[in-house]
Structures are given as structure tokens and as C-alpha cells.
Amino acid sequence: MCIRDRANVPAESYVSPRVELPPVQAPTMGVWSSGDFALTEGQMLRSAAHVSGGWRYERVDGPGHWMQLEAPDEVNRLLLDFLPR
């Protein structure tokens, strides 16, 4: 993964050499909402290429970018199912 792929990076990172980051080694769940205005489903799905510790993808239909506020029951259900007990 390149640092430029992450949100909120300093502008100078666009003209400096790329910093390569190692893949995420922890099990990772990507949750995307069909109403998200800031992140496309393709971007979320491509995140799997940067994870070596297991990847799970969940799509939530309806809420927007702040789905944890707009659909907290659904997000919490997904988190509780994903996190180890």
C-alpha cells in the first residue's frame, strides 16, 4: 500500500517519492455503504489487496458515509459477528 492511498495525507506527499507500507497482517473487515459519497465500492474492494491477515467485505445498503451514525444497529451487528469472542 502506498501512503498516497490513505485519506488526509499532506499535499507534499503527492510530489515526494512513494512510501511503501507493508500489508495489514490483522484480520480486517471492510464495511461499505451504498450511500457513501466519499468512497466507492471499487475503492473498498481494492483494499483487500493490501491485507494479508484475512479480508472480509460487507456492503450495507442505504446509509451514507457516516453509517455508524445512520445505521448503528447494522454496523454493530457486523462488528460483533466479526470480532473474536
Secondary structure, 3 states (H helix, E strand, C coil): CEHHHCCCCCHHHHCCCCCECCCECCCEEEEEEEECCCCCHHHHHHHHHHECCCEEEEEEEEEECCHHHHCHHHHHHHHHHHCCC
